[in-house]
Amino acid sequence: MAKKSSLFIRQFVIGLGFLSGIFTAIGIDPQGAIISVIGKAVGSVYPEPHISYILFILPTVLLIISLVGAYMKGKVLGLISVIVAYLSGLLILTVTLLALTLLLLAIVFGYLATNRKILRKVKPF
């Protein structure tokens, strides 16, 4: 597997898509918990309301940056692979076989998204 494909699959498909889906299915938000702890620590040292606004907006900004990064590396097929991986993470607790099939499909999409040479060789109907 090429280095670029491996990085995209680990960082975006597994990290952003699949793990986010698992965390949503379980009902926890690790990013929100970390930001909450940081907010309390910073608020006790520097009690400025602007800091709490920044920490309130930070998860949305980080999500947008992650999605833009996935698009920059994998284009539309890369975003589709992240969405399929997210759905796989959501379903892993209820329909395990379907979730694993979706995860495998997302990994294949992620691989194809970063290997444009293969896509050029495959001609549409």
C-alpha positions as a Markdown table, in Angstrom:
| # | Residue | x | y | z |
|---|---|---|---|---|
| 1 | Met | 0.0 | 0.0 | 0.0 |
| 2 | Ala | 1.4 | 3.4 | -0.9 |
| 3 | Lys | 2.4 | 5.7 | 1.9 |
| 4 | Lys | -0.1 | 8.4 | 0.9 |
| 5 | Ser | -3.0 | 5.8 | 0.9 |
| 6 | Ser | -1.9 | 4.3 | 4.2 |
| 7 | Leu | -1.8 | 7.7 | 5.8 |
| 8 | Phe | -5.2 | 8.7 | 4.4 |
| 9 | Ile | -6.8 | 5.5 | 5.5 |
| 10 | Arg | -5.4 | 5.6 | 9.1 |
| 11 | Gln | -5.9 | 9.4 | 9.6 |
| 12 | Phe | -9.2 | 10.1 | 7.9 |
| 13 | Val | -11.1 | 6.8 | 7.2 |
| 14 | Ile | -10.3 | 5.1 | 10.5 |
| 15 | Gly | -9.6 | 8.1 | 12.7 |
| 16 | Leu | -12.1 | 10.7 | 11.6 |
| 17 | Gly | -14.8 | 8.4 | 10.2 |
| 18 | Phe | -14.8 | 5.0 | 12.0 |
| 19 | Leu | -13.8 | 6.1 | 15.5 |
| 20 | Ser | -16.1 | 9.1 | 15.4 |
| 21 | Gly | -19.0 | 6.8 | 14.5 |
| 22 | Ile | -18.1 | 4.5 | 17.4 |
| 23 | Phe | -17.9 | 7.4 | 19.8 |
| 24 | Thr | -21.3 | 8.6 | 18.6 |
| 25 | Ala | -22.8 | 5.1 | 18.9 |
| 26 | Ile | -21.5 | 4.8 | 22.5 |
| 27 | Gly | -22.7 | 8.3 | 23.3 |
| 28 | Ile | -19.4 | 9.9 | 24.4 |
| 29 | Asp | -17.5 | 12.9 | 23.0 |
| 30 | Pro | -13.9 | 12.6 | 23.9 |
| 31 | Gln | -13.0 | 15.9 | 22.1 |
| 32 | Gly | -15.8 | 17.7 | 24.0 |
| 33 | Ala | -14.5 | 16.2 | 27.3 |
| 34 | Ile | -10.9 | 17.3 | 26.6 |
| 35 | Ile | -12.0 | 20.8 | 25.6 |
| 36 | Ser | -14.2 | 21.0 | 28.8 |
| 37 | Val | -11.2 | 20.2 | 31.0 |
| 38 | Ile | -9.0 | 22.7 | 29.2 |
| 39 | Gly | -11.8 | 25.3 | 29.4 |
| 40 | Lys | -12.1 | 24.8 | 33.2 |
| 41 | Ala | -8.3 | 25.0 | 33.6 |
| 42 | Val | -7.9 | 28.1 | 31.5 |
| 43 | Gly | -11.0 | 29.7 | 33.1 |
| 44 | Ser | -9.6 | 29.3 | 36.5 |
| 45 | Val | -6.3 | 31.0 | 35.5 |
| 46 | Tyr | -7.7 | 33.6 | 33.1 |
| 47 | Pro | -11.4 | 34.3 | 33.6 |
| 48 | Glu | -12.2 | 36.0 | 30.4 |
| 49 | Pro | -15.5 | 35.3 | 28.6 |
| 50 | His | -13.9 | 35.4 | 25.1 |
| 51 | Ile | -11.9 | 32.3 | 26.0 |
| 52 | Ser | -15.1 | 30.4 | 26.6 |
| 53 | Tyr | -16.5 | 31.5 | 23.3 |
| 54 | Ile | -13.3 | 30.3 | 21.5 |
| 55 | Leu | -13.6 | 26.9 | 23.3 |
| 56 | Phe | -17.3 | 26.7 | 22.4 |
| 57 | Ile | -16.5 | 27.2 | 18.7 |
| 58 | Leu | -13.3 | 25.0 | 18.6 |
| 59 | Pro | -15.0 | 21.6 | 18.0 |
| 60 | Thr | -16.8 | 22.9 | 14.9 |
| 61 | Val | -13.7 | 24.5 | 13.6 |
| 62 | Leu | -11.7 | 21.3 | 14.1 |
| 63 | Leu | -14.4 | 19.2 | 12.3 |
| 64 | Ile | -14.3 | 21.6 | 9.4 |
| 65 | Ile | -10.5 | 21.5 | 9.2 |
| 66 | Ser | -10.6 | 17.7 | 9.3 |
| 67 | Leu | -13.2 | 17.5 | 6.5 |
| 68 | Val | -11.3 | 20.0 | 4.4 |
| 69 | Gly | -8.2 | 17.9 | 4.9 |
| 70 | Ala | -10.0 | 14.8 | 3.9 |
| 71 | Tyr | -11.2 | 16.5 | 0.7 |
| 72 | Met | -7.8 | 17.9 | -0.1 |
| 73 | Lys | -6.2 | 14.5 | 0.1 |
| 74 | Gly | -9.0 | 12.3 | -1.3 |
| 75 | Lys | -11.4 | 14.6 | -3.1 |
| 76 | Val | -15.0 | 13.5 | -3.3 |
| 77 | Leu | -14.3 | 9.8 | -3.2 |
| 78 | Gly | -12.2 | 10.4 | 0.0 |
| 79 | Leu | -15.2 | 12.2 | 1.6 |
| 80 | Ile | -17.4 | 9.3 | 0.7 |
| 81 | Ser | -15.0 | 6.9 | 2.3 |
| 82 | Val | -15.0 | 8.9 | 5.5 |
| 83 | Ile | -18.9 | 9.0 | 5.5 |
| 84 | Val | -19.1 | 5.3 | 4.9 |
| 85 | Ala | -16.6 | 4.7 | 7.7 |
| 86 | Tyr | -18.6 | 6.9 | 10.0 |
| 87 | Leu | -21.8 | 4.8 | 9.2 |
| 88 | Ser | -19.7 | 1.7 | 9.9 |
| 89 | Gly | -18.8 | 3.0 | 13.3 |
| 90 | Leu | -22.4 | 3.8 | 14.1 |
| 91 | Leu | -23.5 | 0.3 | 13.2 |
| 92 | Ile | -20.7 | -1.7 | 14.8 |
| 93 | Leu | -22.6 | -2.3 | 18.0 |
| 94 | Thr | -25.9 | -3.4 | 16.4 |
| 95 | Val | -25.1 | -5.0 | 13.0 |
| 96 | Thr | -21.5 | -6.1 | 13.2 |
| 97 | Leu | -21.2 | -7.9 | 9.9 |
| 98 | Leu | -22.7 | -5.1 | 7.9 |
| 99 | Ala | -20.5 | -2.6 | 9.8 |
| 100 | Leu | -17.3 | -4.5 | 9.0 |
| 101 | Thr | -18.4 | -4.8 | 5.4 |
| 102 | Leu | -18.9 | -1.0 | 5.2 |
| 103 | Leu | -15.5 | -0.4 | 6.9 |
| 104 | Leu | -13.8 | -2.6 | 4.3 |
| 105 | Leu | -15.6 | -0.7 | 1.6 |
| 106 | Ala | -14.6 | 2.6 | 3.1 |
| 107 | Ile | -10.9 | 1.4 | 3.2 |
| 108 | Val | -11.1 | 0.4 | -0.5 |
| 109 | Phe | -12.7 | 3.8 | -1.3 |
| 110 | Gly | -9.9 | 5.5 | 0.7 |
| 111 | Tyr | -7.3 | 3.6 | -1.2 |
| 112 | Leu | -8.8 | 4.4 | -4.6 |
| 113 | Ala | -9.2 | 8.0 | -3.6 |
| 114 | Thr | -5.5 | 8.5 | -3.1 |
| 115 | Asn | -4.4 | 6.4 | -6.0 |
| 116 | Arg | -5.5 | 8.4 | -9.0 |
| 117 | Lys | -3.4 | 6.3 | -11.4 |
| 118 | Ile | -5.7 | 3.3 | -10.8 |
| 119 | Leu | -8.7 | 5.5 | -11.4 |
| 120 | Arg | -7.3 | 6.7 | -14.7 |
| 121 | Lys | -6.8 | 3.2 | -16.0 |
| 122 | Val | -10.4 | 2.2 | -15.1 |
| 123 | Lys | -12.6 | 3.6 | -17.8 |
| 124 | Pro | -16.3 | 4.1 | -17.2 |
| 125 | Phe | -18.9 | 2.4 | -19.3 |
